[in-house]
């Protein structure tokens, strides 16, 4: 693994860990100014400020989240992370299996595509 690939893995490990802070500003700072967050079941959000607002809205009902990193692999500027996102919310609780594909540019997330089953999430939120 090259130094930049190893650095990218470390950045994504930190990003995944930092979700437990529930701090949209902190999480958005991982993105490039024109970065894109694409929860694959819904439309992508582009631009650091838009990503920040989207994350803030997404986590507004969350009281706690812990993301378990199951596997991580990288080559060059691509990092793939398999996770189990354990989230507690005012609407319900969910343990959501996910795979995130991250494209990195100069130590920042340029594009994050997150793959998960939306039905798993929505059925949990219906209590």
RAGINOR-V645654 format. One record per pair of residues at least 12 apart in sequence whose C-alpha atoms are under 10 Angstrom apart, sorted by sequence separation. I is the first residue (numbers start at 1). J is the second residue. D is the distance in whole Angstrom. If there is no record, write none. Layout:
BEGIN
I&J&D  I&J&D
END
This chain:
BEGIN
15&27&7  34&46&6  35&47&5  36&48&8  69&81&7  70&82&5  71&83&7  83&95&10  84&96&6  85&97&6  100&112&7  101&113&5  102&114&9  14&27&10  15&28&10  33&46&9  34&47&4  35&48&6  37&50&9  38&51&10  69&82&6  70&83&5  83&96&8  84&97&4  85&98&7  100&113&6  101&114&6  15&29&10  32&46&10  33&47&6  34&48&6  35&49&9  36&50&9  37&51&6  68&82&9  69&83&5  70&84&7  83&97&6  84&98&6  99&113&8  100&114&4  101&115&8  15&30&7  31&46&10  32&47&8  33&48&5  34&49&9  35&50&9  36&51&7  37&52&10  67&82&10  68&83&5  69&84&7  82&97&8  83&98&5  84&99&9  99&114&6  100&115&6  14&30&10  31&47&8  32&48&7  33&49&8  34&50&9  35&51&8  67&83&6  68&84&5  69&85&9  82&98&6  83&99&6  98&114&7  99&115&5  100&116&9  31&48&6  33&50&10  34&51&9  37&54&9  67&84&6  68&85&6  81&98&8  82&99&4  83&100&8  98&115&6  99&116&7  12&30&9  30&48&9  31&49&10  33&51&10  37&55&9  66&84&8  67&85&4  68&86&8  81&99&6  82&100&6  97&115&9  98&116&5  11&30&8  28&47&10  29&48&8  66&85&6  67&86&6  80&99&7  81&100&5  82&101&9  97&116&6  98&117&8  28&48&6  29&49&9  31&51&8  65&85&7  66&86&5  67&87&8  80&100&6  81&101&7  96&116&7  97&117&8  27&48&10  28&49&8  31&52&9  65&86&6  66&87&6  79&100&8  80&101&5  81&102&8  96&117&8  28&50&9  29&51&10  64&86&8  65&87&4  66&88&9  79&101&6  80&102&6  96&118&9  25&48&10  28&51&6  29&52&8  64&87&6  65&88&6  78&101&7  79&102&5  80&103&9  97&120&9  25&49&9  27&51&9  28&52&5  63&87&8  64&88&5  65&89&9  78&102&6  79&103&7  96&120&7  97&121&10  27&52&7  28&53&9  62&87&7  63&88&6  64&89&7  77&102&8  78&103&5  79&104&8  95&120&9  96&121&7  25&51&9  26&52&9  28&54&10  62&88&6  63&89&5  64&90&10  77&103&6  78&104&6  94&120&8  95&121&8  24&51&9  25&52&6  28&55&8  61&88&9  62&89&4  63&90&7  68&95&10  70&97&10  72&99&10  74&101&10  76&103&9  77&104&5  78&105&9  94&121&6  24&52&6  25&53&9  27&55&8  28&56&10  59&87&10  61&89&5  62&90&6  65&93&10  67&95&9  70&98&10  71&99&9  72&100&9  73&101&10  74&102&9  76&104&9  77&105&7  93&121&9  94&122&9  96&124&9  23&52&9  24&53&8  27&56&10  60&89&9  61&90&5  62&91&8  64&93&10  65&94&10  66&95&9  67&96&9  68&97&9  69&98&10  70&99&10  72&101&10  77&106&9  92&121&9  94&123&9  95&124&9  24&54&9  25&55&9  59&89&8  60&90&9  61&91&7  62&92&9  63&93&10  65&95&10  67&97&10  69&99&10  77&107&9  79&109&10  92&122&9  93&123&10  94&124&6  24&55&6  25&56&8  61&92&9  62&93&9  67&98&10  77&108&10  78&109&10  91&122&10  92&123&9  93&124&6  94&125&7  23&55&9  24&56&5  77&109&9  80&112&10  82&114&10  92&124&6  93&125&7  22&55&9  23&56&8  24&57&9  77&110&10  78&111&10  79&112&10  80&113&10  81&114&9  82&115&10  83&116&10  91&124&8  92&125&5  93&126&9  94&127&10  22&56&8  24&58&9  78&112&10  80&114&10  87&121&10  91&125&5  92&126&7  93&127&8  24&59&8  89&124&10  90&125&9  91&126&7  92&127&5  23&59&9  24&60&10  89&125&8  91&127&6  22&59&7  88&125&10  90&127&9  22&60&9  19&59&10  22&62&8  22&63&8  22&64&8  20&63&10  21&64&8  22&65&8  20&64&7  21&65&8  22&66&10  19&64&9  20&65&5  21&66&9  19&65&7  20&66&5  18&65&10  19&66&7  20&67&7  17&65&10  18&66&9  19&67&7  17&66&8  18&67&9  16&66&9  17&67&7  16&67&6  17&68&8  16&68&8  17&69&9  16&69&8  13&69&8  13&72&9  12&72&9  40&100&10  39&100&9  38&100&10  48&110&10  9&72&8  38&101&10  47&110&10  9&73&8  46&110&10  9&74&7  16&81&9  37&102&9  46&111&9  8&74&8  9&75&9  13&79&10  19&85&10  20&86&10  36&102&10  45&111&10  6&73&10  8&75&9  9&76&10  12&79&8  16&83&9  20&87&9  36&103&10  44&111&10  45&112&10  5&73&10  6&74&8  8&76&8  9&77&9  11&79&10  12&80&9  13&81&9  35&103&10  44&112&9  5&74&6  6&75&9  8&77&7  9&78&9  10&79&10  12&81&8  16&85&9  35&104&10  44&113&9  5&75&6  6&76&9  7&77&10  8&78&8  9&79&6  35&105&10  4&75&9  5&76&5  6&77&10  8&79&7  9&80&9  2&74&10  4&76&7  5&77&6  9&81&9  32&104&9  37&109&9  40&112&10  1&74&8  2&75&9  3&76&9  4&77&8  5&78&8  6&79&10  31&104&9  32&105&8  35&108&8  36&109&8  37&110&8  38&111&8  39&112&8  40&113&6  41&114&9  1&75&7  2&76&8  5&79&8  30&104&10  31&105&9  32&106&9  35&109&6  36&110&6  37&111&6  38&112&6  39&113&6  40&114&6  41&115&8  1&76&8  32&107&9  33&108&9  34&109&9  35&110&4  36&111&5  37&112&5  38&113&5  39&114&5  40&115&6  41&116&8  31&107&9  32&108&5  33&109&9  34&110&7  35&111&6  36&112&6  37&113&6  38&114&6  39&115&7  40&116&8  41&117&8  42&118&9  30&107&8  31&108&5  32&109&6  33&110&8  34&111&9  35&112&8  36&113&8  37&114&8  38&115&9  39&116&8  40&117&9  41&118&7  30&108&5  31&109&4  32&110&5  40&118&9  41&119&10  29&108&8  30&109&6  31&110&6  32&111&9  39&118&9  29&109&9  30&110&9  31&111&8  28&109&9  31&112&9  16&100&10  12&100&10  12&102&8  12&104&9  9&102&10  11&104&9  8&102&9  15&109&10  8&103&9  9&104&10  12&107&10  8&104&7  11&107&7  12&108&9  8&105&9  10&107&10  11&108&8  12&109&9  8&106&9  9&107&10  11&109&9  5&104&9  7&106&10  8&107&6  4&104&10  7&107&7  8&108&8  8&109&9  4&106&9  5&107&10  4&107&8
END
